[in-house]
Every structure is written in C-alpha cells, then in structure tokens.
C-alpha cells in the first residue's frame, strides 16, 4: 500500500476519533486542523495514485467533514447561513 494511502487512512482514523470526543465549539477547531492537514495529504494521494483515487479520497473526506462543505456551498451560492438571529 502506498505511503499516501496509509496517511489518508490515518487521517480518516483521526477524524473519526476526534468526532467521538466531546467539544464545546461543535468540533470546528478540529475540522480546521483536519482540513489543514488533509489538503496536503489529498495532493500527495492524487500525485502518487492518480486523479480517480484522489477524487475518491476527496469525496470520503467531504463526507466526514460535511458541515464545512455545506457552509462553503452556501457561501459560494450567496445563500444565508441561518446562523444569525435578526
């Protein structure tokens, strides 16, 4: 198994372990750290294994970090996020 896929599996394991821990900020700090570490790993996976495996890892990571992806999608569309109270 290539080194990049081992790192991706360790990232997924860390993401799942962090999701099981209690958090006061709904895991946003952990999500930021996972994103910061995951982007270079995703680039390494894509470089070493090709774009299809990289795309598969991207989809797997997005399924674990779904709320940052949802907020990014809403921000790109210009939709209100529903977090502000008027």
Buried (B, 14 or more C-beta within 10 A) or exposed (E): EEEBBEBBEEBBEBBEEBBEEEEEEEBEEBBEBBEEBBEEBBEBBBEBBEEEBBEEBBEBBEEBBEEBEEEEEEEEEEEEEEEEEE
